[in-house]
Amino acid sequence: MSVTYSPLIPAVAEFDAEGRLFSPAYGDVYHSPSGALGQAEHVFLRGNGLPGRWRGRGAFTVCETGFGLGLNFLALWRAWREDPQRPAALHVLAIEGHPFARADLAALLERYAPEPLAGLGRRLADRWPELLPGLHRLEFEGGAVTLTLGFGEAQALAPRLSARVDAFFLDGFAPERNPRMWAPPLLRDLAALAAPDATVATWACTGELRRALQEAGFNVRRAPGYGGKWHMTAGEAAREGAVAAGLRPVAHRHAVVVGAGLAGAGIAQALGLRGWRVTVVDAGRAQGAPAHAGHVAAALTPVLARDDNARARLSRAGSQRAQARWLGLAGDAAPRVCGTVQLERDAGRSAAMAGTLEALAFPAQWVRQVDRDEASQLAGLPLARGGVFFAQGMLVQPGRLIEALLATPGVTVQPGAAARVERAGQGWRVLDAAGAELAQADTVILANAAGAQGVLAASGLLEPLPRLAQMHALAGEVTLVPAAALAGGPRCIVGGEGYLLPDTGAGCVAGSTYVHGAAEARVSAEGQRVTLDKAAGLLGSVPAAFQALEPGSLPGWAGWRAVLPGRLPAVGELPQAPGLWLAVGYASRGLSWSALMGDLIGARLQGEPAPLETDLARLVAPR
């Protein structure tokens, strides 16, 4: 499915003569004049048999169309908190075409959220994401309550959602005001997400809507309405939806992850946080060289594209998941949000970049264009050109990050070099070169970069995967520059043709090289000459102390990148080998993919709403 980019249009807060929140775009109010909490409880909770229907379940998933201020979500969350027989996990998937900015949402919730919901409303506003198109996963109650927000037009988002929904809250402006929110194609897309016993409820109750719901796959009826409305609509799914049928959670909760780099550590954390037992098999530790040991610093910066292509969407989603998963880590394992100045390739591209930012219409507090003077001011060093500034650019210490992720409760790391895998009942055995078993589980995830290719080949599983067969290892190195040689170093990440990172206390990292056909990854005088030249090219003037640095005399780090055609990863379950998963080919963007792909795998195994649209998930599926 191709996706045509459409800029996100934020909601505008206006009020009618009676002081009710009003949408000028649709000429309708946001909630019932009889009270938002009463409507939420009568129409959406009791209309879906809640809280009774969720009792005795391990997890329960709700899908809402028309999130608005989130009052229905807050009422649902409150009901979950107050029910001693609640499910262990509550997942909410919500679509909003015109979200409010965080400051507006916070102010409106202070005004409209009734006292029982006020505290929860403040917590929602605190976590509210930037207004960027796509999916945003928020977590509350230690991850027991999740809210996956889809920002964008419902008609475009709904067919790209992956979830197994137990209850539908059909909200939004009145059908005569916003008919597209109630159109048959959208209702059919929602029905595809329905679990076998899913229910549906909405305050709207026209004969046309009931017929559309019936044709979409819901058995519906009129029910007593709320707040002066005689009727509402309630019902059940007539059958399990096609999407939901493919998302049944696995029964077991033990996984073996092969590889303890950024890919494997991200998966281990994602599963550990979900209560899984995770055994990580690490060849690096078996050889006395853990992944990224000595790699002092790296940068995580999203990608921009005028058409917001798949790579740009994936990198944006990856950056957001990394922040959500990693900023709460202890000490130096947590990234430093210092921002990134990404320089233009040449001085003549300023107008083109301005056009790109105008077309995308992303919030200026997330990305904005900067001229050379402002870029230099942000970096604290004279820079060669202007570019764009990503306020959320992150400086990461990869080795410390990986160790923190692998320390997630439930995760065990054991040294061992996997050579092949073989079937063992319903699961898989991981074997070393001598045929000795290293680990066994129903779910095995190969996250060992280019090494996965050899494991698949030795296991007779590579032939159906032509893209994986083309994966190759690409060597590269970075150089550690004394901060004093750069007058203390940049205050933010500086990227362009190469990059220069702020001082971590050990120095400033300059990178990087790309060496095709290398026999080994090593620090070299030639490599340091390349990285120093790239760093110098980012600067408007090069300090004498930097010019005096001698290539080959500086510390550094060298490693391998596993690269696939298209430079996108391969992540997902192998269709020909159920229970065997891949997470490889992260190339130069291991930090971008680590948390996102971990959560993509974790959500799929648990039957949760996916944190990634299905067109993107298919693009990175192993093939």
Secondary structure, 3 states (H helix, E strand, C coil): CCCCCCCCCCCCCEECCCCCEEECCCCEECCCCCCHHHHHHHHHHHHHCCCHHHCCCCEEEEEEECCCCCHHHHHHHHHHHHCCCCCCEEEEEEEECCCCCHHHHHHHHHHHCCHHHHHHHHHHHHHCCCCCCEEEEEEEHHHCEEEEEEECCHHHHHHHCCCCEEEEEECCCCCCCCHHHHCHHHHHHHHCCEEEEEEEEECCCCHHHHHHHHHHCEEEEEEECCCCCCEEEEEEECCCCHHHHCCCCCCCCEEEEECCCHHHHHHHHHHHHCCCEEEEEEHHHHCCCCCCCCCCCEEECCCCCCCCCHHHHHHHHHHHHHHHHHCCCCHHHCCEECCEEEECCCHHHHHHHHHHHHHHCCCCCCEEEECHHHHHHHHCCCECCCEEEECCCEEECHHHHHHHHHCCCCEEEEECCCCEEEEECCEEEEECCCCCEEEEECEEEECCCCHHHHHHHHCCCCCCCHHHHCCEEEEEEEEEECHHHHCCCCCCEEECCCEECCCCCCCEEEECCCECCCCCCCCCHHHHHHHHHHHHHHECCCCHHHHCCCCCCCCEEEEEEEECHHHCCEEEECCCCCCEEEEECCCCCHHHHHHHHHHHHHHHHHCCCCCCCHHHHHHHCCC
